Amino acid sequence: MPIVDFWFEFASTYSYVAAMRIEREAAARGVGIRWRPFLLGPIFVAQGWNSSPFNLYPAKGKYMWRDMARLCRDLDLPLKKPPEFPQNSLIAARLALIGAMEGWLVPFAKAVFATEFGEGRDISRPDSLAPILTSLGLDPHSLLTRARTDEGVKSRLRASTEEAQSVGIFGAPSFVTEDNELFWGNDRLEMALDWASGAGTRPI
């Protein structure tokens, strides 16, 4: 089965949309998905940005939220703008990497996105993340402590972000096929999956 790396950032609105539909679209094409959490902040800094381009360019930000409203309506997804944008996703991303090691990354990631953009809650707060962990039958206290203090987990997240940079990722969501073809944006999900399955591969 071909595999596509799904690079996502919890602070990314379009990663929310992609996360909620990628499994269905991938299964329809016989493609496996490897969920890859990372941080956009260091990548933005390398590009000379100190915030999301949706904040730096207000017209772009206004369009994005309107576009999100249309996409979520069509996909029957709730949408509520969180109190701050972009969110501080550091602890959530570290938890996701623990989840990748322990087998609960996907349900955790989808629940974080739903909490953040479906309910409009602040995912930097432990009282937003703890109920998600509890709902998965996990110990929130020990996991939140580990996410804050475990140097191995911190190193994994740094390495993940550096790997994203090394393959040319500059935004989220991004999809990378096994032949290192990069596709950026929720609207390129189907193209990435078709490329991976062979249906969309064309000589360039």
VENZIUR-V718882 format. One record per pair of residues at least 12 apart in sequence whose ideal C-beta (glycine too) atoms are under 6 Angstrom apart, sorted by the first residue. I is the first residue (numbers start at 1). J is the second residue. Records with the same first field share a line. If there is no record, write none. Layout:
I = J / J
//
This chain:
1 = 32
2 = 31 / 196 / 197
3 = 32 / 34 / 178
4 = 31 / 33 / 175 / 177 / 192 / 196
5 = 34 / 36 / 176
6 = 22 / 33 / 35 / 175
7 = 36 / 38 / 164 / 169 / 174
8 = 172 / 173
9 = 40 / 172
10 = 89 / 92 / 112
11 = 86 / 87 / 89
12 = 172
13 = 68
14 = 173 / 186
15 = 172 / 173
16 = 113 / 117
17 = 71 / 186
18 = 173 / 186 / 189
19 = 110 / 113
20 = 77
25 = 193
26 = 193
29 = 193 / 197
31 = 193 / 196 / 197
35 = 105 / 106
37 = 93 / 96
38 = 160 / 161 / 164
39 = 93 / 161
40 = 172
42 = 161
43 = 165
52 = 86
78 = 118
80 = 119 / 120
81 = 120
82 = 116 / 120
83 = 122
87 = 123
88 = 124
91 = 147
92 = 112 / 123
93 = 157
94 = 147 / 153 / 157
95 = 147
96 = 109
97 = 153 / 156 / 157
104 = 136
107 = 136
111 = 132
115 = 128
126 = 144
168 = 182
171 = 184
173 = 186
175 = 192
177 = 195 / 196
181 = 195
//
